[in-house]
Amino acid sequence: MKSPTLTVVSVVGFCLFLCLPVAFAGSSSNGHHYGRTVSVKISPGACTVQVGQSQQFAAAISGTNNTAINWLVNGILGGNSTLGTISSSGMYGAPSAVPPSQVAVTAQSNAQSTASASATVSITPPPPISVSISPTSASLQVGQSSQFSATVSGTSNTGVAWLVNGILGGSFAVGTISSSGMYAAPSAVPSNPVAVTVQSNAQSTSSASATVLILPATVSVSISPTNSSVQVGQSEQFSATVSGAGSSAVNWLVSGIPGGNSSAGTITSAGLYTAPASVPSGSVAVTAQSSANPSSSASASVTITQPVPHYVSLAWTASSSSVAGYNIYRGAQSTGPFARINSFLEPATAYTDNAVVSGQIYYYATTAVDSSGLESGYSNLAQAVIP
């Protein structure tokens, strides 16, 4: 076959050269891509991240039109749960615990795998979680309540759990506590003191405790009336109020004797006191004693008196006729009937009625009687009110 003939053609003002592509070696240590040096830079180059937290990394690539990046953690594409994970956009998520080895986040060129850059990541434990409780001590009577509060620092999770003697929410025996920290003491004194504990939900080992001393209830008794004057044979109603005890029942005593006796007077379970038939030699005290706590009581002083003598003195004008005497009549109503109250004719124009009762109203009239026994009609009526 005949070889072709190369002819040089001259054109005024121009020269035509035939150029063939020639590959030149690059100088970059990161890698080469079609004769160009590919380099990768990562930012930040070093950082510290707490366990469970995140860090955004960025990569810059040059020397290629393919800017895609592969992200690795200690050489593992995308990382893992032990070392931490990283997304395709460079968002690194630290593991939940400090890993056993140093962590390196690497940005690797997708176009040239030998072109990469790495950042050192120090994984640190979370700051210590601290819990405080307020108040740190309290004294309560059985059945009473107290509000506790808690402060949690070192975590965004401020949720807490409340315990009494290690029991979540407490119990009937040691007292109960609500989710808001309201503690209610038991109805009986437990083994003292009781521990109220607040525990972090984020870290159960972080807690704080308060000591609570549970005391018996203070029982008080009041009596009414506190002073009284009662006539012999008469009665007086007493009442009692009990506070601080589960029972309002009381025992009644007269001068220290349950229920009293005939000398000092008697009292019923309802507090009705009846004075004795005669004035006692000493003072009389009516006492209401708490049935739940006999050491708590209240007393009233009672003075026993003789009845006040009541009488009605009557006087009238003498009859104009000759009379042997007068009769005195008494009734409970102004319309009668009337009964004679004198045993014998009263020669005088005055008479004293000693047989009257306190609180009654009486109506009196007199008549004149002559020597032959002839009796006149009633005089006018006189009214007497006995106090």
QUIBEL-V22376 format. One line per field, one symbol per residue. ss: DSSP state (H for helix, E for strand, L for the rest). psi: psi as a letter, one per 40 degrees, with the letter a starting at -180 (. if undefined). burial: 1 if it has 24 or more other ideal C-beta (glycine too) atoms within 12 Angstrom, else 0. Layout:
ss=???
psi=???
burial=???
//
This chain:
ss=LLLLLLLLLLELLELLLLLLLLLLLLLLLLLEELLEELEEEEELLEEEEELLLEEELEEEEELLLLLLEEEEELLEELEELLLEEELLLLEEELLLLLLLLLEEEEEEELLLLLLEEEEEEEEELLLLLEEEEELLEEEEELLLEEELEEEEELLLLLLEEEEELLEELEELLLEEELLLLEEELLLLLLLLLEEEEEEELLLLLLEEEEEEEEELLLLEEEEELLEEEEELLLEEELEEEEELLLLLLEEEEELLEELEELLLEEELLLLEEELLLLLLLLLEEEEEEELLLLLLEEEEEEEEELLLLLLEEEELLLLLLLLLEEEEEEELLLLLLLEELLLLLELLLEEEELLLLLLLEEEEEEEEELLLLLELLLLLLEEEELL
psi=ihiihhhhhhhheihhihhihhhhhieiediihfeihhihiihieiihhiheiihhiiihhieiegeihhhihfehheaaddeiihieeehhhiieihieiihhhhhhhddhdehiiiihhhhiiiihhihiihieiihiiheiihhiiihhieiegeiiihihfehheaiddeiihieeehhhiieihahiiihhhhhhddhdehiiiihhhhiiihhihiihieiihhiheiihhiiihhieieheiihhihfehheaaddeiiiieeehhhiieihidaihhhhhhhddgeehiiiihhhhiiihhiihhiiiiiieihidaiihiiieideaiiiheidihhdifiihhefihheihihiiiihhadeehhiiiaiihihhh.
burial=000000000000000000000000000001111001111101000010111110101110101100001111110001100011110001011110001000111111111100111111111001001010100001011111110111010000000111111000110001111000101111000100111111110110011111111101101010100001011101010111010010000111111000110001111000101111000100011111110110011111111100000001010100000010111111100000010111000100001010010000011111111000001001100101000
//
